[in-house]
Every structure is written in C-alpha cells, then in structure tokens.
Amino acid sequence: MMNLKKFEYWFIVGSQDLYGDETIKLVADHARIMADEFNNDPLLPGTVALKPVAITPEKIRGLFEEANAAAHCAGIMTWMHTFSPSKMWIQGLAMNRKPLLHLHTQFNRDIPWAAIDMDFMNLNQSAHGDREHGYIHARMKLPGKVAAGFWQDSELRRRIGVWMRAAAARKDGQDSPVLRFGDNMREVAVTEGDKIEAQIKFGWQVNTWGIGDLSSRYAKIDNGHAEKLAEEYAAMYELAPALKQPGAARTAMLEQAKIETAIEEMLLSENAGAFTTTFQDLHGLPQLPGLACQRLMEKGYGFGAEGDWKQSMLTRAAKVMAAGILGGTSFMEDYTYHLEPGKEAVLGSHMLEICPSIADGKPRVEVHPLSIGGKADPARLVFDAAPGPAVLATLIDLGSRFRMIVNEVETVKIENPMPKLPVARALWKPYPNLSAAAEAWIISGGTHHSVYSTALTQEYFRDYARMSGIEFVLIDKNTSVNRLQDELHWNEAYWGR
C-alpha cells in the first residue's frame, strides 16, 4: 500500500504584527493544537506541517519560497486566524507552485455570549480575515479549493482529506514518469495527445522505451523465478486446473510471470508510476501482457492499453488518491451495451487488462486464445466486478486544452453467465440513464478508455482537475444533455481562450 504520510501539507496561519506578541502566541498555540489533531485523524492521510505564524510580507514570501523547494511538500493550507491584510500575501501567492486549500474555520466553535469582548473579537475573526484572504485568491484567479466549517467536524476533515489525496496524486505524477513500451495503436485518435502540454499541466514525463528493452530483460528471467511467482498466484487467486500441472497452459502462465517481472524491474529502475503497451508492438514477447498488467495495477501502477498514456497516468493518479480506501480502481473500456428496456447497462472490460482490485470474490487465472495481436494464448485473471456505486473518469486532449470527464455509475451484479467471454468485466448503469449518459459522454469528447473506481467519487477527480488547471465535466443524476451542451459552449469561451 502507498504511504501517503510521506506527503507534507504546509499549514500556514495568517495574522499581522499589530496585535502584539501575546495574540500571536495564542494564534500559534491554537494552530499547533489543530495541526496535532489533524495529524491524528485518519480522515487526513497526509502529514500536516505547521509553519510559523505569517505576519509580514517578507515572512509569507519566504514560506512560499521554501514550500516550492521542499521535495515532500504536496500542498499548502492557509487559514487566517485573525485579520491578515491580503496585500501581504500577493508575492507569496504569485510565486506558489503547490496546490492550495483555503481553510475557512475558527478555533472556537461557539460565541462565548457572556464573556465576549474586543480582545476576543480581535483574536477570533476568521470570518473577517478569511474573506479578505479569499478576495485576493479571487483577484489573482488562483485555482484553489475553499473548505469551510468547524475544524473538528468530520465532514470538513473529509473534504480536506479528499484535497490531500488529490494533491498527493499530483505530486506523485510530477515525480514518477510513465513508460510507453512502443507507440500508440495505429490510426487511433483518442490515445494521442500533447506530451509537452501534459508535462506543463500535470508534471508528467511521458517517454518511450523500445519493446526490445523489455523483451531482452524478459529473456533473462529464469523459470525458477517464474515458478516462485506462480506460487504467489496460487495463494492469491484460483488457478484453472490446467495451470496446476506441467503443460502448455502452465507455461503460458509462467510466461506472464516473466513479463510481469521484466516490466516491474524497468518501472523500478526508472522510478516510474505507470506504463503502456500495445498489441501491435510485441516483438520478442510470446504473449500480450495480460495477467502481468493486471498484477502490476493491483500493486498500484497505472496502465493504459494501445499506448494510451493519458489514461495510464490518470489510473496512477486514481491509485494514489485511493490508497487505503475501501474499493478498487482499474483501467477500463466501454465494450458493448445491453439495451433491454428498463435494464439498460454497459458492459465494460478490455482484452485482458482489468485490475483485480475491483473483483467480486476471488479472481481466477485462465489461459485462452485472443483473437487479436497474433501471439500465443495469454494468461489472464477472469472475474466479475463487485456491485455498488462507482465513477468513470477519462482525460482527453482537445488540442487547445485538456478536459476531464467523469460519469457517476452504479455497477450491478452480472446475473447471466458468459462462459465464452473469459475476461474480467464490469456491468454498470450510468447516470442519469444510458442514453443520456452516452450522449453527454460523446458530445463531451469522452474516449472509449477510462479509469473506473469504486473507491473514489467525482470530488477527488474534480479537485485534481482544479489544481491542474484543466476543464472538468461531470455527468450525474442531474445531467441534462441540452444543458450540458450549452455549458460546453460556455466552457469553450473560458478554457479555449
């Protein structure tokens, strides 16, 4: 499991030097109490690093300079305990390169009706100071999140935790490149994209490694290592009978073990967080990586098929955001529809590469032919996805900008057996309904590849899109296709400029 505690979130509390030392000491004491409680709350997955009270332009600028250079700083939370004139913050905010959360709270929950005096008012005036601070954020058009409420309330902390997870995913993406084994599938439009703009917007390093680099490493892995990994498979998954004894099927599974090892060795050597493959570029490999990709996703790596680096990195981001949360996350593809009235649903799958973290029950390792790619029969995990609420998210390149599209869905139990379709699969009903969701997805430019998650909600992806400075489109129970089409036209005026 990923350790999100390694990510720091600097807690910068604002005041000013007109109140005197005693007031500043009280501000610092209150902030310390809050930071300690935040760090002991599992709703907040990162580490809150309290900084000295910010009371002058020089100190504020210095804190932001330090934050920009701090390797483990994933974001900054600001809170104005007292009144803090916001012109003091302009230089610091202007140079900031970290995601921002404007926490709007106050240390005391209740007004002390009988005891309140001007000293109390001067100390506890977040209602005053945070509105001044919010003005400068709006004036400078900063893409931060505002979280308002009492600091001990669980709902406010949950929202802070969502932002922390999104910021951790953004920091991880800046530090862990994606390895593209080969190029994109030929003639496919949606897997293409502007890699330079992706590095500018998200910090992603998108580079290509030749399939020969992978196949040569694969060739050096011996059968003994593969057999040890097969023992791990047997402990974690159900094995088809043919895989438990020597023969062609077990050999096919062992080949996937070697491919998994080779890919993971390269990912580790490059400190990479994600990778892509394509069935059109497999020279030197006996099979299309199937079980290997599923296993690596289960370990937390991002994956994209047909060279789709955008969804690969989005899968990785979702894996980071979902660390420690109940549920699963996987690369996904829309495959076919069930259009029976009243039971309309989408069957999602891929040729092989669906993460077992979304499985309902114990996945089964099987070997079957694959009618594409021209390679040997590949081993893969076969399972149905667990029912329950989920989201689909995709990232597209519109030429002038990136757009993230999210559809809320309800995954349903697959009631009918599909013995001739030996792949992992999910069946879901999209909101508001299949026809409206499909129309909304298509007019938004949504791809056939997506990230599927039962661990996350749209809020995580919205926060990630906001801090990355990209357009966000939500399709949910309240979506009207006509209204969405109007909104997309309005978005063009804002985002397309």
N, C-alpha and C positions, 0 to 999 in steps of 0.2 A: 504493500500500500504506500502511496506517496505521502511524504511527511510535509504537510502544509505549514507546520510550525516554523519551518526554516524561513518562511517569508515574513518580513517585518512590515508593520504598518505604523508609520510615524504619527504620533498623536501630538499635534501642535495646538496649544491652547492660547488664545489671544487675550490680551489685556492692554494696558498702557501705563506709563510711568507717572501719571498724575495722581493716582490713588494712594501712593505711599507703600513702603515696604511691607507693612502688616497685611494689607489687602493682597498684594502679590503673593505673599507667603500662603495665605488662605486659598488663593486660586491654585497654587502649586500643590497644596495638600489635598484639595478636592480632586484635582486631576490625577494624583497618584492613587487615591482610593479607587477612582473609576477605572484606571488602567489595570490595577491589580485584579479587580473583579472581572473585567473583560478577559484577562488572560486565564482566568479560572473557569470561564464559561465555555462549554463545548460547542455552543452555537457559533462562536467566533473561532474559526480554525487556525488563524494566523497568530503571530506574536505582536502585541501592541507595545511599541517602544515609545515611552513617554519622553518628550523633549522639554527643555527649559521654557518657561512661560515667555511668549513672544510679545515684547512690549515696545520695540523700536524698529524702524525700517531696516537698520543695519543687521539686527539680530534675525529678523524674519528672512531677509535675503540670504544670510549665512546658512540658515537652516535648510532652505531650498537648495542651495549650492551643495551642501553636504548630502542631502537626500538624492540628488541627481547622481552623485558619485558613489553612493552606497550600493554595493553589489546585492545585498539581500533586501533592500527596500523595495517593496512591491506597490506601495501606495501611501497616500498621506490623508489623515483625517484632521480636519480643522474644526475647532469649536471656540466660540467667543464667550467665555465665562462672564466677562464684563463688557463694557463698551470698548471697542478697539477700532479707532478710525481707519477706514479701509484703504485710504491712500497709502498707508504704511505697507500694505501688502502687495502693491502693484508690481514692484520689481521682482519680488519673490515669485509671485504667481506667473508673471510673464516668462520667467526662465524655467518654470517647473516642467519636468518631463515624466512625472509619475501620475497615475490615476488619482483623482481627488474625490473624497467624500466630505461633504459639508454636514457635520453632525449638529443638529439643532435640538438642544436639550437644556436642562438646568440641573444643578446639583440637588437642590431641594425639590421634592415632589409638590408639597403644599405651600400655600401662602400662610405664614405664621400671623394670623389675623391680629391677635392682641399685642404681639411684640414687634411687628414690622415697623422699621424706621428708615431714615435716609441712608444710614450705613448699610443696612441690609439691601436696600434698593440699589445702591451703587455697586455692591458686590455681585448680586444675583440679577443681572439684567441681560441674560441671553436673548430675551425677546426683543431687546433693543440692539445689542451688539451683533447678533446673527443676521438681522435684517440689513444692517449696514454692510456686513460682510457679504451677504447674498447679492446686494446691489452690485458690488464690484465684480463678482463672478459673472453676473448677467451682462454688465457693461463690457467685460473683456471676452464675452462669449465662450466661457470655459465649459468643456464637456463633462462636468462633474455630476455626482449624484447628491441629492439632498435627502437626509433621513431625519425625520422629526419625531419627537416623542420623549417620554421619560426614559433616562438611560438604563434604568433597571428593568424596564418592560421587555418581556421575551420577544414580542413582535418586532420591536425596534432592533434588538440584537440579532434577530433572524435576518433582517434586511441588511444590517451591517455585515453579517456573515456571508450573505449572497454576494455582496460587493467585494468582500475579501477574496472569495473564491474566483470571481471573475478577474480580479487584479492579479491573483496568483497565476492564472492561466495565461494572462497577457505577459507577465514576467517570464514564465516558462517558455513561451513561444519566442521571446527575444533571445533566449539562451540555448535553445535546443533546435537545431536545423532539421529539415525534412530531407530524407534521401530518396531521390527518384531513381529507381532501377529501370533504366531505359527511358523512353519518352512516353508521350501520350498515345492512346489508341488513335489510329489514323482516322482522319475525317470527322472526329467527334468534336463538337463545338464547346460544350459546357466544361470540359476538363481543361481547356486552355485558360490562360489568364496572364496578367501583367505581374511578373515576379518582382520587378523593381518596385512597383507601387505597393505590392504586398509587403516588401521589406520596409518601405517607408511607413505604411499604415500600421502594420502589426509587428514589425521587427523580425518577420520570418525570413530565414535564409533558405532559399529553395534552389538546390543544386542537383546535378545529375551524376550518378555513378554508373559506369558501364556494367551491363549484365555479366560481362566477363570477370569483373572484380568479384561478383557474388559467386559465380559458378566455380571459379578457381578456389575460393575459400571452401565452398561446399565439397569439392572433390577431396579436400584434405581431412575431412571429418570421418573417423573410422566407425566401423559397425559397433564396437564396444560402447562408444559414447551414445550412439543412437539407441542401443538396447537399454541403457540406463534411463534415457528419456522416455522410452516406451514403458518402463516400469512406472514412471510418474503418470503417464497417460492412463495406465490400468488402475492406478489408485484414485484418479480424479474423475474418470469417465467410464462409461460402459464400453467395452470392446465387442464388436461383432465377432461371432465365433471364429470366422476365418482368420482374424487378426491374432488369435491366441496361440497359433501354431505356425511352424515354418511354412512358407509358400508365397505365392505372388502377392496376396493381399497384405500379409505382414511386411513383406519387403517394401511395398508401396507406402505403408505407414512409417517405416524406418527412413525412407527417403524424405518424407516430410519432416521427420525429426532432424535430419541433417540440414535441410533447408532452413528450418527454424533456428538452429544453432548458428548457421552461417550469417543469416540476416541479423540476429541479435548481436553477434560479435562485431559486425560492422556498425550497428547502431551505437553500441557501447564505445567503440573506438572513436567515433565522431561526436559523441555526446548528443546524439540525435534523439528526438522525441517522436518521430513519425517517419513513414516510408510509403512508397507507392510501388505497384507492379503493373504489368500489362501482359496479357496472354499473347500479344503479338511480338514480344521480345523475351524469349525464354531460352535462348541459345546456351547450351551447356547444362541446363536443368532438366531432369527427367519428367517433372510434373509442373503444372501451375501451382504455385504456393497456395494451399488451401488451409489445411489444419495448421500450418506454420503461421499464417496470418491471423487465424482465429486465436491461437495461443498467445501471440505477441500483443494483440489487442487486449486480451484478458490480463496481461501483465501491465497494461497502461499505455502502450504505444498507440499512436494514431495510425490509421491506414486509409488509403484511397485506391480503388481499383482503376484500371485503364489510365494510370498516370495522373489521377485526379488529386493533385497536391493540395488544393484548397480544402476539400473535404477531409483529407488526411490530417491537416493541421487543425481543422475545426474539431475533428474527432479527438485529437490530442488535447485541445483546449477543454473539451467537454469532460474528458477523463480526469483532467486536473481539477476542474470545478467540482466534479462528483466524488472526489476522493473521500472515502469514509461515509458516504451517504448510501442508504439502502436503495438498491436498484441497480440497473445496468446501463451501459452505453455502447453503441456499436455503429460502425459504418452500415449504411442501409441503401437499398434501391427499391423504388416502386416497380413492381413486375406486372401484375395483372389485376383486374377488377372482378368483384362479384356484384352483379347488378340486379339481383333478385329484389323486387320491391319490398321495402321495409327491412331488408337485411344487407343493404349496400355496404361494401367493405373493400379495402385494398389489401392485396397480398404482397408483402414486402419480403425480399430475400436478396441474394446475389448468387453468382455461380457457386461460390464456396465460402466467401469471406465474411461471415457474420459472427460477432463476438459472443461467446457463451455466457458472458455476464448477464445477458437478458433472458437466459433459458428458464423454462418452467420445468424443473426437475433435472435429472442427470443427463447431460448430453451423451450421445453415442458415436463412437468413431467407426466410420464405414468407408469402404472403397468402392467406387462406382465409375463407370465411364463418364466423360464430359464431352459433350458434342460440340466443342469449340476449342481452338488452340492447337490441336494436332499433337498432343503429348500423351503420355501414359496415364492410365486411370489414377486419379488423385484421391488421397485420403482426406476426409473432412469430418467435422462434427455435425451431427444431424440432431435437430431439436425444434420444438415449438417455443415461441416467446411467451413469457408469463403475461397473463392478462392484467389490465389496470391502466391508469392514465399515463400518457407519455407525450413527448413532443418530437417533432421532426424539424430539424434546422438545416438550412443549406446556405452556402455562400456563393454568390455569383459576381462576375466581373462584367460590368456594363460598358466598359471602355473608358468612361469618364470617372467611374467610381465603383466601389464595391457595395453590394446590397446583401443584407442577411434577411432571410425569410424563415419564419417559424410558424408551424401549424400545430395546434393542440389536437391530440387524437385520443381515442380510447381503444386500447388493444383488447381484443376479445379472444376467448378460447376457440381453438380450431376444433370443431365438432366432427368433421368428416376426415377420415384417414386419407393420406396421399402417398400410398406405397410406392408409386412410380416417380416421386419427386424427392429424392434423398438429399435434401439440403436443409439448412437452418432457415426458418421462416417465421414471419410475424403477420398476423391479420389484425387490421385496425379499422375503426370507423373514424374518419376525420370530421372535425367540427368546421362549420356548422352542420354540414352534411356532405356526402361525397361529391355531388355535382357542383355545389357552390365552392367547396374547398379546392376541387380540381381546377375550376375556372379561375379562382383567386390565385392559386399557385402558378398557373400558366401565364396569366396576364402580368404577374409579377416577375416572370422570367425564371421561375424555380426549376432546378435541374432534376434529373431522374436519380441522382445521387444525393444522399443526405446523411445527417447524423441523427440517430434515433436514441432517445434516452428516456428511461423510466425513473431515473434518479433526479433529473433536473426539471425545472419549469421554464417557461418563457422568460421569467425575470432574470435568470442567470445570463441568458443569451442577450437580452436587452442591455444589461449592464456592460457586458463585454463589448457589444457593438458601440455603446455610447462612449466608453473610454478609448475605443479605437477610432472614433470619429467617422463611423460609417452609417449608412442608412439602415433602418430596421423596419421590417414589415411583419405584422402579426395577423395570422388567420386563426380566429377562435369562434366561440359560440355566437358572438355578436357581429361577426363579419357580414357585411352586405357587399356583394360583388360590385354593384353600381357605385356605392360609396367608396370602396377601395380603389376603383378605377379613377375616381376624382382625386383621391388622396395621392395616388401615384403621379398624376399630372402636377399636383401641387409640389410633391417631392422633387419633381424634375426641376422646378424653378429654384428650389433651395439647394439640393445636392448636386444638380447638374451644372451649376454655375462655375 
